[in-house]
Amino acid sequence: MATEVIMPVLGLTMESGTIVEWIKQEGDSVTEGEILFTVETDKSVMEVEAKASGNLIKILNGPGDEVPIQQVICY
């Protein structure tokens, strides 16, 4: 079963984040704790880690996309 990866809440006032770069690409193997992508908030650029191990099946948002918190961005 695919695991949904959502745009995390990275600050108290954060409503959305802009994807800066995908570190992992579709088809890549991912280990829990590895960096998946970087996201820019209104205050900083942060790395987002995988919460589970598996394969990155599908990326739904690319670099430059502004994504609301809690929205699915990949599987």
All heavy atoms as a GROMACS GRO file, in nm:
protein
  565
    1MET      N    1   0.084  -0.118   0.000
    1MET     CA    2   0.000   0.000   0.000
    1MET      C    3   0.088   0.124   0.000
    1MET      O    4   0.185   0.134   0.074
    1MET     CB    5  -0.091  -0.002   0.123
    1MET     CG    6  -0.188   0.112   0.125
    1MET     SD    7  -0.308   0.081   0.254
    1MET     CE    8  -0.325   0.245   0.315
    2ALA      N    9   0.057   0.222  -0.082
    2ALA     CA   10   0.135   0.345  -0.093
    2ALA      C   11   0.113   0.433   0.029
    2ALA      O   12   0.003   0.444   0.081
    2ALA     CB   13   0.096   0.420  -0.219
    3THR      N   14   0.221   0.497   0.072
    3THR     CA   15   0.217   0.591   0.183
    3THR      C   16   0.206   0.732   0.126
    3THR      O   17   0.285   0.769   0.040
    3THR     CB   18   0.344   0.580   0.270
    3THR    OG1   19   0.353   0.447   0.321
    3THR    CG2   20   0.344   0.679   0.382
    4GLU      N   21   0.110   0.808   0.174
    4GLU     CA   22   0.097   0.947   0.132
    4GLU      C   23   0.199   1.032   0.206
    4GLU      O   24   0.214   1.021   0.327
    4GLU     CB   25  -0.043   1.000   0.162
    4GLU     CG   26  -0.152   0.934   0.083
    4GLU     CD   27  -0.290   0.989   0.116
    4GLU    OE1   28  -0.309   1.045   0.226
    4GLU    OE2   29  -0.379   0.973   0.031
    5VAL      N   30   0.268   1.118   0.132
    5VAL     CA   31   0.358   1.215   0.193
    5VAL      C   32   0.290   1.350   0.177
    5VAL      O   33   0.255   1.391   0.066
    5VAL     CB   34   0.496   1.216   0.124
    5VAL    CG1   35   0.586   1.323   0.184
    5VAL    CG2   36   0.561   1.079   0.134
    6ILE      N   37   0.268   1.419   0.290
    6ILE     CA   38   0.199   1.547   0.287
    6ILE      C   39   0.295   1.661   0.314
    6ILE      O   40   0.404   1.641   0.370
    6ILE     CB   41   0.085   1.550   0.391
    6ILE    CG1   42   0.140   1.530   0.532
    6ILE    CG2   43  -0.022   1.449   0.358
    6ILE    CD1   44   0.042   1.557   0.643
    7MET      N   45   0.255   1.781   0.273
    7MET     CA   46   0.332   1.901   0.306
    7MET      C   47   0.321   1.919   0.457
    7MET      O   48   0.212   1.939   0.509
    7MET     CB   49   0.277   2.024   0.233
    7MET     CG   50   0.348   2.153   0.271
    7MET     SD   51   0.524   2.157   0.233
    7MET     CE   52   0.522   2.180   0.055
    8PRO      N   53   0.434   1.908   0.527
    8PRO     CA   54   0.429   1.917   0.673
    8PRO      C   55   0.411   2.061   0.722
    8PRO      O   56   0.439   2.157   0.649
    8PRO     CB   57   0.566   1.864   0.714
    8PRO     CG   58   0.655   1.898   0.599
    8PRO     CD   59   0.568   1.886   0.477
    9VAL      N   60   0.364   2.073   0.843
    9VAL     CA   61   0.356   2.203   0.910
    9VAL      C   62   0.492   2.226   0.974
    9VAL      O   63   0.532   2.154   1.065
    9VAL     CB   64   0.245   2.203   1.017
    9VAL    CG1   65   0.240   2.337   1.088
    9VAL    CG2   66   0.111   2.169   0.955
   10LEU      N   67   0.564   2.326   0.926
   10LEU     CA   68   0.700   2.351   0.972
   10LEU      C   69   0.712   2.478   1.056
   10LEU      O   70   0.822   2.520   1.090
   10LEU     CB   71   0.796   2.358   0.852
   10LEU     CG   72   0.801   2.232   0.767
   10LEU    CD1   73   0.879   2.257   0.639
   10LEU    CD2   74   0.861   2.117   0.845
   11GLY      N   75   0.600   2.539   1.087
   11GLY     CA   76   0.600   2.660   1.170
   11GLY      C   77   0.458   2.692   1.213
   11GLY      O   78   0.361   2.652   1.148
   12LEU      N   79   0.445   2.767   1.322
   12LEU     CA   80   0.313   2.797   1.377
   12LEU      C   81   0.224   2.875   1.281
   12LEU      O   82   0.103   2.857   1.280
   12LEU     CB   83   0.327   2.875   1.508
   12LEU     CG   84   0.393   2.798   1.623
   12LEU    CD1   85   0.413   2.890   1.742
   12LEU    CD2   86   0.307   2.679   1.662
   13THR      N   87   0.283   2.962   1.200
   13THR     CA   88   0.204   3.045   1.110
   13THR      C   89   0.205   2.994   0.966
   13THR      O   90   0.147   3.058   0.879
   13THR     CB   91   0.255   3.190   1.112
   13THR    OG1   92   0.391   3.192   1.069
   13THR    CG2   93   0.245   3.250   1.252
   14MET      N   94   0.268   2.880   0.942
   14MET     CA   95   0.281   2.829   0.806
   14MET      C   96   0.146   2.783   0.752
   14MET      O   97   0.075   2.706   0.816
   14MET     CB   98   0.380   2.712   0.804
   14MET     CG   99   0.402   2.654   0.667
   14MET     SD  100   0.522   2.519   0.674
   14MET     CE  101   0.506   2.454   0.510
   15GLU      N  102   0.110   2.832   0.634
   15GLU     CA  103  -0.012   2.788   0.566
   15GLU      C  104   0.018   2.711   0.439
   15GLU      O  105  -0.064   2.634   0.391
   15GLU     CB  106  -0.099   2.909   0.534
   15GLU     CG  107  -0.150   2.979   0.658
   15GLU     CD  108  -0.238   3.098   0.627
   15GLU    OE1  109  -0.276   3.117   0.511
   15GLU    OE2  110  -0.268   3.172   0.721
   16SER      N  111   0.139   2.734   0.382
   16SER     CA  112   0.182   2.662   0.262
   16SER      C  113   0.334   2.668   0.255
   16SER      O  114   0.398   2.742   0.330
   16SER     CB  115   0.122   2.725   0.136
   16SER     OG  116   0.170   2.857   0.119
   17GLY      N  117   0.390   2.587   0.167
   17GLY     CA  118   0.534   2.587   0.144
   17GLY      C  119   0.561   2.573  -0.004
   17GLY      O  120   0.479   2.518  -0.078
   18THR      N  121   0.676   2.624  -0.048
   18THR     CA  122   0.715   2.614  -0.188
   18THR      C  123   0.825   2.511  -0.201
   18THR      O  124   0.928   2.521  -0.133
   18THR     CB  125   0.764   2.751  -0.240
   18THR    OG1  126   0.659   2.846  -0.224
   18THR    CG2  127   0.803   2.742  -0.387
   19ILE      N  128   0.803   2.411  -0.286
   19ILE     CA  129   0.905   2.308  -0.306
   19ILE      C  130   1.023   2.371  -0.379
   19ILE      O  131   1.006   2.434  -0.484
   19ILE     CB  132   0.848   2.189  -0.385
   19ILE    CG1  133   0.740   2.122  -0.301
   19ILE    CG2  134   0.960   2.090  -0.422
   19ILE    CD1  135   0.665   2.012  -0.369
   20VAL      N  136   1.142   2.356  -0.322
   20VAL     CA  137   1.263   2.412  -0.380
   20VAL      C  138   1.330   2.308  -0.470
   20VAL      O  139   1.363   2.335  -0.585
   20VAL     CB  140   1.362   2.459  -0.271
   20VAL    CG1  141   1.492   2.508  -0.332
   20VAL    CG2  142   1.298   2.567  -0.185
   21GLU      N  143   1.347   2.186  -0.416
   21GLU     CA  144   1.420   2.082  -0.489
   21GLU      C  145   1.379   1.944  -0.438
   21GLU      O  146   1.363   1.924  -0.318
   21GLU     CB  147   1.570   2.102  -0.467
   21GLU     CG  148   1.658   1.993  -0.523
   21GLU     CD  149   1.805   2.008  -0.485
   21GLU    OE1  150   1.836   2.078  -0.388
   21GLU    OE2  151   1.887   1.947  -0.554
   22TRP      N  152   1.365   1.850  -0.530
   22TRP     CA  153   1.347   1.711  -0.493
   22TRP      C  154   1.485   1.646  -0.487
   22TRP      O  155   1.559   1.647  -0.586
   22TRP     CB  156   1.260   1.636  -0.595
   22TRP     CG  157   1.114   1.665  -0.572
   22TRP    CD1  158   1.040   1.760  -0.633
   22TRP    CD2  159   1.029   1.600  -0.479
   22TRP    NE1  160   0.912   1.759  -0.585
   22TRP    CE2  161   0.902   1.661  -0.488
   22TRP    CE3  162   1.047   1.497  -0.387
   22TRP    CZ2  163   0.794   1.622  -0.411
   22TRP    CZ3  164   0.938   1.458  -0.310
   22TRP    CH2  165   0.814   1.520  -0.323
   23ILE      N  166   1.520   1.590  -0.373
   23ILE     CA  167   1.647   1.519  -0.356
   23ILE      C  168   1.633   1.378  -0.412
   23ILE      O  169   1.722   1.327  -0.478
   23ILE     CB  170   1.689   1.515  -0.207
   23ILE    CG1  171   1.690   1.655  -0.145
   23ILE    CG2  172   1.821   1.443  -0.190
   23ILE    CD1  173   1.782   1.754  -0.212
   24LYS      N  174   1.520   1.316  -0.385
   24LYS     CA  175   1.488   1.184  -0.440
   24LYS      C  176   1.398   1.202  -0.562
   24LYS      O  177   1.321   1.297  -0.571
   24LYS     CB  178   1.416   1.097  -0.336
   24LYS     CG  179   1.502   1.060  -0.217
   24LYS     CD  180   1.610   0.963  -0.258
   24LYS     CE  181   1.685   0.909  -0.139
   24LYS     NZ  182   1.776   0.804  -0.178
   25GLN      N  183   1.406   1.110  -0.657
   25GLN     CA  184   1.328   1.117  -0.779
   25GLN      C  185   1.235   0.996  -0.787
   25GLN      O  186   1.254   0.897  -0.717
   25GLN     CB  187   1.421   1.119  -0.901
   25GLN     CG  188   1.518   1.237  -0.902
   25GLN     CD  189   1.449   1.371  -0.900
   25GLN    OE1  190   1.353   1.394  -0.972
   25GLN    NE2  191   1.497   1.462  -0.816
   26GLU      N  192   1.134   1.002  -0.875
   26GLU     CA  193   1.042   0.890  -0.893
   26GLU      C  194   1.121   0.764  -0.924
   26GLU      O  195   1.213   0.767  -1.006
   26GLU     CB  196   0.943   0.919  -1.005
   26GLU     CG  197   0.840   1.021  -0.967
   26GLU     CD  198   0.735   1.043  -1.075
   26GLU    OE1  199   0.733   0.971  -1.177
   26GLU    OE2  200   0.652   1.134  -1.056
   27GLY      N  201   1.086   0.655  -0.856
   27GLY     CA  202   1.152   0.528  -0.876
   27GLY      C  203   1.267   0.503  -0.779
   27GLY      O  204   1.312   0.389  -0.766
   28ASP      N  205   1.312   0.608  -0.710
   28ASP     CA  206   1.423   0.592  -0.615
   28ASP      C  207   1.379   0.515  -0.491
   28ASP      O  208   1.265   0.528  -0.445
   28ASP     CB  209   1.478   0.727  -0.569
   28ASP     CG  210   1.560   0.799  -0.674
   28ASP    OD1  211   1.586   0.738  -0.781
   28ASP    OD2  212   1.598   0.914  -0.649
   29SER      N  213   1.470   0.437  -0.437
   29SER     CA  214   1.450   0.372  -0.308
   29SER      C  215   1.472   0.477  -0.199
   29SER      O  216   1.562   0.560  -0.209
   29SER     CB  217   1.550   0.258  -0.294
   29SER     OG  218   1.538   0.199  -0.167
   30VAL      N  219   1.387   0.472  -0.097
   30VAL     CA  220   1.393   0.569   0.012
   30VAL      C  221   1.398   0.495   0.145
   30VAL      O  222   1.323   0.400   0.166
   30VAL     CB  223   1.269   0.662   0.010
   30VAL    CG1  224   1.271   0.758   0.125
   30VAL    CG2  225   1.260   0.736  -0.123
   31THR      N  226   1.486   0.539   0.232
   31THR     CA  227   1.496   0.484   0.366
   31THR      C  228   1.441   0.586   0.464
   31THR      O  229   1.467   0.706   0.449
   31THR     CB  230   1.642   0.451   0.402
   31THR    OG1  231   1.692   0.359   0.304
   31THR    CG2  232   1.653   0.390   0.540
   32GLU      N  233   1.366   0.540   0.563
   32GLU     CA  234   1.312   0.630   0.665
   32GLU      C  235   1.424   0.719   0.719
   32GLU      O  236   1.532   0.672   0.751
   32GLU     CB  237   1.251   0.549   0.779
   32GLU     CG  238   1.188   0.633   0.887
   32GLU     CD  239   1.121   0.550   0.994
   32GLU    OE1  240   1.113   0.426   0.981
   32GLU    OE2  241   1.079   0.609   1.094
   33GLY      N  242   1.398   0.850   0.725
   33GLY     CA  243   1.496   0.946   0.775
   33GLY      C  244   1.578   1.014   0.667
   33GLY      O  245   1.642   1.115   0.692
   34GLU      N  246   1.576   0.960   0.544
   34GLU     CA  247   1.647   1.024   0.433
   34GLU      C  248   1.573   1.150   0.390
   34GLU      O  249   1.451   1.158   0.401
   34GLU     CB  250   1.656   0.931   0.312
   34GLU     CG  251   1.764   0.829   0.319
   34GLU     CD  252   1.779   0.756   0.187
   34GLU    OE1  253   1.683   0.691   0.142
   34GLU    OE2  254   1.890   0.763   0.132
   35ILE      N  255   1.648   1.246   0.337
   35ILE     CA  256   1.589   1.370   0.288
   35ILE      C  257   1.518   1.343   0.156
   35ILE      O  258   1.577   1.288   0.063
   35ILE     CB  259   1.697   1.479   0.269
   35ILE    CG1  260   1.777   1.501   0.396
   35ILE    CG2  261   1.633   1.610   0.220
   35ILE    CD1  262   1.698   1.541   0.517
   36LEU      N  263   1.390   1.382   0.148
   36LEU     CA  264   1.312   1.367   0.026
   36LEU      C  265   1.318   1.493  -0.060
   36LEU      O  266   1.339   1.487  -0.180
   36LEU     CB  267   1.165   1.342   0.058
   36LEU     CG  268   1.124   1.204   0.104
   36LEU    CD1  269   0.976   1.203   0.140
   36LEU    CD2  270   1.152   1.102  -0.004
   37PHE      N  271   1.297   1.608   0.002
   37PHE     CA  272   1.291   1.734  -0.071
   37PHE      C  273   1.319   1.850   0.024
   37PHE      O  274   1.321   1.832   0.145
   37PHE     CB  275   1.155   1.753  -0.140
   37PHE     CG  276   1.038   1.762  -0.046
   37PHE    CD1  277   0.988   1.885  -0.007
   37PHE    CD2  278   0.976   1.648   0.000
   37PHE    CE1  279   0.878   1.893   0.079
   37PHE    CE2  280   0.866   1.654   0.085
   37PHE     CZ  281   0.818   1.779   0.125
   38THR      N  282   1.341   1.968  -0.035
   38THR     CA  283   1.354   2.089   0.046
   38THR      C  284   1.235   2.179   0.016
   38THR      O  285   1.181   2.180  -0.095
   38THR     CB  286   1.486   2.165   0.016
   38THR    OG1  287   1.494   2.193  -0.123
   38THR    CG2  288   1.606   2.083   0.059
   39VAL      N  289   1.192   2.251   0.118
   39VAL     CA  290   1.076   2.338   0.107
   39VAL      C  291   1.108   2.474   0.167
   39VAL      O  292   1.178   2.484   0.267
   39VAL     CB  293   0.953   2.274   0.176
   39VAL    CG1  294   0.973   2.254   0.324
   39VAL    CG2  295   0.827   2.354   0.151
   40GLU      N  296   1.059   2.577   0.100
   40GLU     CA  297   1.078   2.714   0.148
   40GLU      C  298   0.949   2.762   0.214
   40GLU      O  299   0.841   2.751   0.155
   40GLU     CB  300   1.113   2.806   0.031
   40GLU     CG  301   1.137   2.949   0.072
   40GLU     CD  302   1.178   3.038  -0.044
   40GLU    OE1  303   1.172   2.993  -0.160
   40GLU    OE2  304   1.215   3.152  -0.018
   41THR      N  305   0.963   2.811   0.335
   41THR     CA  306   0.850   2.872   0.405
   41THR      C  307   0.871   3.023   0.401
   41THR      O  308   0.966   3.071   0.340
   41THR     CB  309   0.841   2.822   0.551
   41THR    OG1  310   0.953   2.872   0.624
   41THR    CG2  311   0.838   2.671   0.558
   42ASP      N  312   0.786   3.097   0.470
   42ASP     CA  313   0.802   3.242   0.472
   42ASP      C  314   0.925   3.284   0.550
   42ASP      O  315   0.969   3.398   0.541
   42ASP     CB  316   0.676   3.310   0.528
   42ASP     CG  317   0.639   3.261   0.667
   42ASP    OD1  318   0.683   3.152   0.707
   42ASP    OD2  319   0.565   3.333   0.736
   43LYS      N  320   0.986   3.191   0.625
   43LYS     CA  321   1.099   3.227   0.709
   43LYS      C  322   1.230   3.156   0.677
   43LYS      O  323   1.336   3.204   0.712
   43LYS     CB  324   1.064   3.203   0.856
   43LYS     CG  325   0.948   3.288   0.901
   43LYS     CD  326   0.917   3.272   1.045
   43LYS     CE  327   0.798   3.361   1.078
   43LYS     NZ  328   0.764   3.363   1.216
   44SER      N  329   1.225   3.039   0.614
   44SER     CA  330   1.349   2.963   0.591
   44SER      C  331   1.329   2.854   0.487
   44SER      O  332   1.218   2.828   0.442
   44SER     CB  333   1.397   2.900   0.722
   44SER     OG  334   1.305   2.803   0.766
   45VAL      N  335   1.440   2.788   0.452
   45VAL     CA  336   1.437   2.669   0.366
   45VAL      C  337   1.472   2.550   0.454
   45VAL      O  338   1.571   2.554   0.526
   45VAL     CB  339   1.537   2.681   0.249
   45VAL    CG1  340   1.541   2.552   0.168
   45VAL    CG2  341   1.500   2.798   0.159
   46MET      N  342   1.388   2.446   0.450
   46MET     CA  343   1.407   2.331   0.537
   46MET      C  344   1.406   2.202   0.457
   46MET      O  345   1.345   2.194   0.350
   46MET     CB  346   1.297   2.327   0.643
   46MET     CG  347   1.292   2.455   0.726
   46MET     SD  348   1.163   2.451   0.849
   46MET     CE  349   1.241   2.350   0.972
   47GLU      N  350   1.473   2.100   0.510
   47GLU     CA  351   1.474   1.967   0.451
   47GLU      C  352   1.362   1.885   0.513
   47GLU      O  353   1.336   1.894   0.633
   47GLU     CB  354   1.608   1.899   0.477
   47GLU     CG  355   1.725   1.971   0.414
   47GLU     CD  356   1.859   1.909   0.449
   47GLU    OE1  357   1.872   1.850   0.558
   47GLU    OE2  358   1.950   1.922   0.366
   48VAL      N  359   1.296   1.805   0.430
   48VAL     CA  360   1.187   1.718   0.478
   48VAL      C  361   1.232   1.574   0.461
   48VAL      O  362   1.273   1.532   0.354
   48VAL     CB  363   1.056   1.745   0.401
   48VAL    CG1  364   0.947   1.650   0.447
   48VAL    CG2  365   1.013   1.890   0.420
   49GLU      N  366   1.224   1.498   0.571
   49GLU     CA  367   1.268   1.359   0.574
   49GLU      C  368   1.153   1.263   0.547
   49GLU      O  369   1.038   1.292   0.577
   49GLU     CB  370   1.327   1.326   0.711
   49GLU     CG  371   1.449   1.406   0.747
   49GLU     CD  372   1.502   1.372   0.886
   49GLU    OE1  373   1.437   1.296   0.960
   49GLU    OE2  374   1.610   1.423   0.919
   50ALA      N  375   1.187   1.146   0.495
   50ALA     CA  376   1.090   1.039   0.474
   50ALA      C  377   1.047   0.983   0.610
   50ALA      O  378   1.131   0.961   0.698
   50ALA     CB  379   1.150   0.929   0.389
   51LYS      N  380   0.920   0.958   0.625
   51LYS     CA  381   0.865   0.900   0.749
   51LYS      C  382   0.858   0.748   0.742
   51LYS      O  383   0.830   0.683   0.841
   51LYS     CB  384   0.726   0.956   0.776
   51LYS     CG  385   0.721   1.105   0.788
   51LYS     CD  386   0.790   1.154   0.912
   51LYS     CE  387   0.771   1.305   0.923
   51LYS     NZ  388   0.871   1.369   1.004
   52ALA      N  389   0.882   0.693   0.622
   52ALA     CA  390   0.877   0.547   0.604
   52ALA      C  391   0.974   0.508   0.493
   52ALA      O  392   1.014   0.591   0.412
   52ALA     CB  393   0.736   0.504   0.567
   53SER      N  394   1.013   0.382   0.490
   53SER     CA  395   1.100   0.329   0.386
   53SER      C  396   1.016   0.271   0.272
   53SER      O  397   0.904   0.227   0.294
   53SER     CB  398   1.190   0.219   0.443
   53SER     OG  399   1.276   0.273   0.541
   54GLY      N  400   1.071   0.273   0.152
   54GLY     CA  401   1.002   0.218   0.036
   54GLY      C  402   1.057   0.277  -0.092
   54GLY      O  403   1.175   0.309  -0.099
   55ASN      N  404   0.972   0.291  -0.191
   55ASN     CA  405   1.010   0.351  -0.319
   55ASN      C  406   0.924   0.474  -0.343
   55ASN      O  407   0.805   0.474  -0.313
   55ASN     CB  408   0.989   0.253  -0.435
   55ASN     CG  409   1.088   0.139  -0.428
   55ASN    OD1  410   1.206   0.160  -0.407
   55ASN    ND2  411   1.038   0.017  -0.447
   56LEU      N  412   0.985   0.578  -0.400
   56LEU     CA  413   0.911   0.699  -0.435
   56LEU      C  414   0.839   0.670  -0.566
   56LEU      O  415   0.900   0.658  -0.673
   56LEU     CB  416   1.007   0.817  -0.449
   56LEU     CG  417   0.945   0.952  -0.481
   56LEU    CD1  418   0.838   0.989  -0.380
   56LEU    CD2  419   1.052   1.059  -0.485
   57ILE      N  420   0.708   0.654  -0.558
   57ILE     CA  421   0.627   0.611  -0.672
   57ILE      C  422   0.590   0.727  -0.765
   57ILE      O  423   0.606   0.719  -0.885
   57ILE     CB  424   0.498   0.541  -0.624
   57ILE    CG1  425   0.532   0.418  -0.540
   57ILE    CG2  426   0.408   0.505  -0.741
   57ILE    CD1  427   0.413   0.360  -0.469
   58LYS      N  428   0.539   0.834  -0.706
   58LYS     CA  429   0.486   0.944  -0.787
   58LYS      C  430   0.504   1.077  -0.714
   58LYS      O  431   0.469   1.089  -0.598
   58LYS     CB  432   0.336   0.922  -0.813
   58LYS     CG  433   0.269   1.027  -0.897
   58LYS     CD  434   0.312   1.018  -1.040
   58LYS     CE  435   0.238   1.119  -1.127
   58LYS     NZ  436   0.298   1.138  -1.255
   59ILE      N  437   0.560   1.176  -0.785
   59ILE     CA  438   0.573   1.312  -0.734
   59ILE      C  439   0.459   1.394  -0.797
   59ILE      O  440   0.443   1.395  -0.919
   59ILE     CB  441   0.710   1.372  -0.772
   59ILE    CG1  442   0.821   1.296  -0.698
   59ILE    CG2  443   0.714   1.521  -0.740
   59ILE    CD1  444   0.962   1.337  -0.737
   60LEU      N  445   0.381   1.461  -0.711
   60LEU     CA  446   0.265   1.536  -0.759
   60LEU      C  447   0.293   1.685  -0.778
   60LEU      O  448   0.218   1.752  -0.848
   60LEU     CB  449   0.148   1.518  -0.661
   60LEU     CG  450   0.104   1.373  -0.638
   60LEU    CD1  451  -0.004   1.367  -0.531
   60LEU    CD2  452   0.058   1.309  -0.766
   61ASN      N  453   0.396   1.738  -0.712
   61ASN     CA  454   0.429   1.880  -0.721
   61ASN      C  455   0.578   1.897  -0.744
   61ASN      O  456   0.658   1.830  -0.682
   61ASN     CB  457   0.390   1.952  -0.591
   61ASN     CG  458   0.242   1.941  -0.562
   61ASN    OD1  459   0.199   1.855  -0.488
   61ASN    ND2  460   0.164   2.026  -0.624
   62GLY      N  461   0.612   1.988  -0.835
   62GLY     CA  462   0.752   2.008  -0.869
   62GLY      C  463   0.811   2.134  -0.807
   62GLY      O  464   0.742   2.211  -0.739
   63PRO      N  465   0.940   2.158  -0.833
   63PRO     CA  466   1.006   2.277  -0.783
   63PRO      C  467   0.932   2.404  -0.826
   63PRO      O  468   0.887   2.415  -0.940
   63PRO     CB  469   1.145   2.271  -0.846
   63PRO     CG  470   1.168   2.125  -0.870
   63PRO     CD  471   1.032   2.072  -0.907
   64GLY      N  472   0.917   2.494  -0.732
   64GLY     CA  473   0.846   2.619  -0.758
   64GLY      C  474   0.698   2.614  -0.724
   64GLY      O  475   0.633   2.718  -0.715
   65ASP      N  476   0.644   2.493  -0.705
   65ASP     CA  477   0.502   2.481  -0.670
   65ASP      C  478   0.479   2.517  -0.524
   65ASP      O  479   0.548   2.468  -0.436
   65ASP     CB  480   0.451   2.338  -0.692
   65ASP     CG  481   0.442   2.299  -0.838
   65ASP    OD1  482   0.453   2.389  -0.924
   65ASP    OD2  483   0.423   2.180  -0.866
   66GLU      N  484   0.380   2.604  -0.500
   66GLU     CA  485   0.339   2.637  -0.364
   66GLU      C  486   0.228   2.539  -0.326
   66GLU      O  487   0.129   2.526  -0.398
   66GLU     CB  488   0.288   2.781  -0.355
   66GLU     CG  489   0.257   2.821  -0.214
   66GLU     CD  490   0.222   2.968  -0.199
   66GLU    OE1  491   0.239   3.044  -0.296
   66GLU    OE2  492   0.178   3.004  -0.091
   67VAL      N  493   0.248   2.469  -0.214
   67VAL     CA  494   0.158   2.363  -0.174
   67VAL      C  495   0.102   2.392  -0.034
   67VAL      O  496   0.178   2.418   0.058
   67VAL     CB  497   0.233   2.227  -0.171
   67VAL    CG1  498   0.139   2.114  -0.135
   67VAL    CG2  499   0.300   2.200  -0.305
   68PRO      N  500  -0.030   2.388  -0.017
   68PRO     CA  501  -0.090   2.409   0.115
   68PRO      C  502  -0.047   2.298   0.212
   68PRO      O  503  -0.024   2.184   0.170
   68PRO     CB  504  -0.240   2.401   0.090
   68PRO     CG  505  -0.258   2.416  -0.057
   68PRO     CD  506  -0.131   2.367  -0.121
   69ILE      N  507  -0.038   2.332   0.340
   69ILE     CA  508  -0.004   2.231   0.440
   69ILE      C  509  -0.109   2.120   0.438
   69ILE      O  510  -0.224   2.142   0.402
   69ILE     CB  511   0.010   2.290   0.582
   69ILE    CG1  512  -0.119   2.358   0.626
   69ILE    CG2  513   0.128   2.385   0.590
   69ILE    CD1  514  -0.120   2.401   0.772
   70GLN      N  515  -0.066   2.001   0.472
   70GLN     CA  516  -0.149   1.880   0.478
   70GLN      C  517  -0.194   1.828   0.343
   70GLN      O  518  -0.272   1.733   0.337
   70GLN     CB  519  -0.270   1.902   0.571
   70GLN     CG  520  -0.234   1.947   0.711
   70GLN     CD  521  -0.145   1.848   0.786
   70GLN    OE1  522  -0.168   1.729   0.785
   70GLN    NE2  523  -0.043   1.899   0.853
   71GLN      N  524  -0.150   1.886   0.231
   71GLN     CA  525  -0.185   1.834   0.098
   71GLN      C  526  -0.084   1.727   0.058
   71GLN      O  527   0.035   1.740   0.084
   71GLN     CB  528  -0.182   1.946  -0.007
   71GLN     CG  529  -0.217   1.897  -0.146
   71GLN     CD  530  -0.228   2.010  -0.245
   71GLN    OE1  531  -0.300   2.105  -0.221
   71GLN    NE2  532  -0.158   1.999  -0.356
   72VAL      N  533  -0.131   1.620  -0.005
   72VAL     CA  534  -0.043   1.513  -0.053
   72VAL      C  535   0.046   1.567  -0.164
   72VAL      O  536  -0.002   1.631  -0.257
   72VAL     CB  537  -0.124   1.392  -0.104
   72VAL    CG1  538  -0.032   1.285  -0.161
   72VAL    CG2  539  -0.212   1.335   0.007
   73ILE      N  540   0.179   1.541  -0.153
   73ILE     CA  541   0.271   1.588  -0.255
   73ILE      C  542   0.341   1.474  -0.328
   73ILE      O  543   0.395   1.495  -0.437
   73ILE     CB  544   0.375   1.686  -0.198
   73ILE    CG1  545   0.451   1.623  -0.084
   73ILE    CG2  546   0.310   1.815  -0.157
   73ILE    CD1  547   0.565   1.710  -0.034
   74CYS      N  548   0.341   1.354  -0.267
   74CYS     CA  549   0.398   1.238  -0.336
   74CYS      C  550   0.354   1.111  -0.266
   74CYS      O  551   0.298   1.114  -0.157
   74CYS     CB  552   0.550   1.248  -0.345
   74CYS     SG  553   0.638   1.228  -0.189
   75TYR      N  554   0.383   0.997  -0.331
   75TYR     CA  555   0.354   0.865  -0.276
   75TYR      C  556   0.480   0.783  -0.276
   75TYR      O  557   0.561   0.794  -0.366
   75TYR     CB  558   0.249   0.791  -0.360
   75TYR     CG  559   0.114   0.857  -0.359
   75TYR    CD1  560   0.078   0.947  -0.459
   75TYR    CD2  561   0.024   0.828  -0.258
   75TYR    CE1  562  -0.047   1.009  -0.457
   75TYR    CE2  563  -0.102   0.889  -0.258
   75TYR     CZ  564  -0.136   0.977  -0.356
   75TYR     OH  565  -0.259   1.038  -0.356
   0.00000   0.00000   0.00000
